[in-house]
Amino acid sequence: MELEIIKRAAEELLKRGIVKAQTGIVLGSGLGDLAEMGENRIEIPSREIPGFPVSTVEGHKGSLIYCRLWGRQILMMNGRVHLYEGYKSEELARPIRILHLLGVKTLILTNAAGAINRSFTPGMFMLITDHVNFTGANPLIGKNIDEFGTRFPDMSRVYSEELLGIAERAALKLGIKTARGIYAWYTGPSYETPAEIRVMERLGIDAVGMSTVPEAIAARHLEMNILAISCLTNKAAGISPVPLSHEEVFATAQKVKGQFRDLVKEVIENITLK
């Protein structure tokens, strides 16, 4: 059933003029500036794609964009859905699987996250090297779709070391502050408590957010090359001197959107298509 839904969505997108692209981008909270760029754009609202989950969160427009950008054919998700919106974990993975059927081999995931590492500051970017799943959910639970990958995929290296190196060199060239770090997936929609953040800090986690991990698991299952970038929009609960809010997250992401755009541009231009 799930495979049929995914194939039907891909077929509809092909009918709408989206031909295969090797690079996909998922734009997180407040990072939708890239969605306005590109040549020969085709933008399709998520609600018009059969089976495609529709975002209900401010800062996540909910559309799929196909365009020519920086010399590459790109598929961009302008916004994503989350577990806290009531979606099942397999539905969080569905857009990634649709991108796969449209030819995407390299996936750039982005998000807004809270900084736990006390040396990290709001406005900088964290390149995700690994993740911890605190939700108990996994998009691969249920009948395995053998067409997409093995029943028990290896997660020893989810995030591409090659792409991490490209991103670090790009940031150095542009004078953009980045750091490597471990990201934790938390269900939300409530923010974490100070006690929960203290536990994560002791476990060596550097940042926390409410997305990205299910997409990364699905993409790894499909053997995609994955780069994940967190825009650190605030310090986490108990570390931040002020109460947390979605408005703060969105405002910080807006302040650094130019740096984010430049970083992604430099990364994409230096990816070797295989």
C-alpha positions in Angstrom: 0.0 0.0 0.0 2.7 2.5 1.0 4.7 1.7 -2.1 1.6 2.3 -4.3 1.1 5.7 -2.6 4.7 6.7 -3.3 4.6 5.6 -6.9 1.3 7.3 -7.6 2.8 10.6 -6.2 5.9 10.3 -8.3 3.8 9.5 -11.4 1.7 12.7 -10.8 4.8 14.8 -10.5 6.2 13.5 -13.7 3.0 14.4 -15.4 3.3 17.9 -14.0 6.6 18.5 -15.7 9.1 17.4 -13.0 11.8 15.3 -14.6 14.5 13.6 -12.7 16.9 15.6 -10.5 19.9 14.2 -8.6 19.9 16.8 -5.7 17.2 17.3 -3.2 16.9 19.9 -0.4 14.5 19.9 2.6 14.1 23.5 3.9 13.5 23.7 7.7 11.8 26.4 9.9 12.5 29.9 8.6 14.9 28.7 5.9 12.6 28.9 3.0 14.5 31.8 1.3 16.0 29.4 -1.2 12.5 28.4 -2.3 12.1 31.7 -4.1 15.2 31.2 -6.3 16.0 29.1 -9.4 15.2 29.2 -13.1 12.4 27.4 -14.9 10.6 26.9 -11.6 7.7 24.5 -11.2 6.1 24.8 -7.7 3.4 22.4 -6.7 1.6 22.7 -3.4 1.9 19.6 -1.2 -1.9 19.3 -1.0 -2.0 18.7 -4.8 0.3 15.8 -4.7 -1.4 12.5 -4.0 -0.5 11.1 -0.6 2.0 13.9 0.1 1.8 15.0 3.8 0.8 18.7 4.2 2.5 20.9 6.8 0.4 22.7 9.4 3.3 24.7 11.0 4.1 28.4 10.5 7.4 28.7 8.6 6.7 25.6 6.5 4.9 26.6 3.4 4.3 23.1 2.1 5.3 22.8 -1.5 7.6 20.9 -3.8 9.8 23.0 -6.1 11.6 21.8 -9.2 14.1 24.3 -10.7 17.5 24.9 -12.2 19.7 26.4 -9.5 23.5 27.0 -9.6 23.9 24.8 -12.6 22.0 21.8 -11.2 18.5 20.4 -11.4 17.1 20.7 -7.9 14.1 19.3 -6.1 13.2 21.4 -3.0 10.7 20.7 -0.2 9.7 24.1 1.1 8.7 23.0 4.6 8.2 19.5 6.1 5.9 17.7 8.4 6.6 16.5 11.9 5.6 13.7 14.3 3.9 16.2 16.6 1.5 17.2 13.8 -0.1 13.8 14.2 1.6 12.1 11.2 2.9 8.5 11.4 6.6 8.0 11.1 6.3 6.3 7.7 4.5 9.5 6.5 7.5 11.6 7.5 9.6 9.4 5.2 7.2 9.4 2.3 8.5 12.7 0.7 12.1 11.4 0.8 11.0 8.2 -1.0 9.2 10.2 -3.6 12.3 12.3 -4.2 14.2 9.0 -4.6 11.9 7.8 -7.3 12.4 11.2 -9.1 16.2 10.5 -9.2 17.5 12.2 -6.1 20.8 10.7 -4.9 22.2 13.5 -2.8 20.0 14.9 -0.1 20.6 18.1 1.9 18.5 18.3 5.1 18.2 21.5 7.0 16.5 22.4 10.3 16.3 25.0 13.1 17.7 23.6 16.3 18.4 24.5 19.9 22.0 24.6 21.0 23.0 22.3 23.9 26.7 22.6 23.5 27.6 25.7 25.5 30.3 26.7 23.1 27.7 27.1 20.3 25.9 30.4 19.8 22.6 31.3 18.1 23.1 32.1 14.4 25.8 29.6 13.7 25.5 26.4 11.7 26.0 22.8 13.0 26.9 20.1 10.5 25.3 16.9 11.8 27.7 14.0 12.2 25.4 11.6 14.0 22.0 11.6 15.7 20.2 10.2 18.7 16.5 9.2 18.4 14.6 10.0 21.6 11.1 9.6 20.0 10.7 5.8 19.9 9.5 6.2 16.4 11.2 4.9 13.2 10.0 5.3 9.6 11.1 1.8 8.8 8.7 0.1 11.3 6.2 -2.0 9.5 6.5 -4.1 6.4 9.8 -3.5 4.7 9.7 -2.1 1.1 12.4 -4.3 -0.4 12.5 -2.1 -3.5 13.9 0.6 -1.3 16.4 -1.3 0.8 17.3 -4.0 3.2 15.1 -4.9 6.3 18.0 -4.0 8.6 19.9 -1.1 7.2 23.3 -0.2 8.7 23.4 3.2 10.5 27.1 3.3 11.3 27.6 6.2 8.9 24.3 8.1 8.1 25.8 11.4 7.2 28.4 11.6 4.3 31.9 12.4 5.4 32.6 13.6 1.9 29.7 16.1 2.0 30.7 17.2 5.5 34.2 18.0 4.2 32.7 19.9 1.3 30.5 21.9 3.6 33.4 22.7 6.0 35.6 24.0 3.1 32.7 26.0 1.8 32.1 27.6 5.2 35.8 28.4 5.6 35.9 30.0 2.2 32.8 32.2 3.0 33.8 33.0 6.5 30.8 31.3 8.0 31.0 29.8 11.4 30.2 26.1 11.6 30.9 23.2 13.9 30.3 19.5 13.8 27.9 18.0 16.3 25.4 15.3 17.3 21.7 16.1 16.9 18.9 14.7 19.0 15.3 14.1 17.7 12.7 15.1 20.2 9.0 14.7 19.5 7.7 18.2 20.4 5.7 20.3 20.1 6.5 21.3 23.7 10.1 22.4 24.0 12.4 20.2 26.2 12.6 20.8 29.9 15.9 21.9 31.6 16.2 18.5 33.2 15.9 16.8 29.8 18.5 19.1 28.3 20.9 18.3 31.2 20.5 14.6 30.4 21.2 15.3 26.7 24.2 17.4 27.6 25.7 14.6 29.8 25.2 12.2 26.9 27.3 14.4 24.6 24.5 15.8 22.4 25.2 19.2 20.9 21.8 20.3 19.6 18.1 19.2 19.7 15.2 19.6 17.4 11.9 18.1 16.2 12.7 16.8 12.7 15.4 15.6 10.3 16.1 12.1 11.8 13.2 10.2 10.2 14.2 11.7 6.8 17.8 10.8 7.4 16.9 7.2 8.3 14.7 6.8 5.2 17.4 8.3 3.0 20.1 6.0 4.4 17.8 3.1 3.8 17.7 4.3 0.2 21.5 4.6 0.2 21.4 8.4 -0.5 24.3 10.7 0.2 23.2 12.9 3.1 24.3 16.2 4.4 22.3 17.7 7.3 22.8 21.3 8.5 21.2 22.7 11.7 20.7 26.5 12.0 21.2 27.0 15.7 18.4 29.5 16.5 18.5 29.5 20.3 20.1 28.1 23.3 18.2 25.1 24.8 16.0 25.3 27.9 18.0 25.8 31.1 20.9 27.2 29.1 18.9 30.1 27.5 18.2 32.9 29.9 14.8 33.5 28.3 11.7 31.4 27.6 11.8 29.5 24.3 9.4 30.5 21.5 8.8 29.6 17.8 9.0 33.4 17.1 12.6 33.4 18.3 13.5 30.4 16.2 12.0 32.0 13.1 13.6 35.4 13.7 17.1 34.0 14.1 16.7 31.9 11.0 15.7 35.0 9.1 18.8 36.9 10.3 21.2 34.3 8.8 19.2 33.3 5.7 21.8 35.0 3.5 24.7 33.0 5.0 22.6 29.9 4.7 21.9 30.5 1.0 25.6 31.2 0.3 26.7 28.1 2.2 24.2 25.8 0.3 25.2 27.4 -3.0 28.9 26.7 -2.4 28.1 23.1 -1.3 26.0 22.3 -4.3 28.5 23.8 -6.8 31.2 21.5 -5.3 29.2 18.3 -5.2 30.4 15.8 -7.8 27.4 14.2 -9.4 27.8 10.4 -9.8 
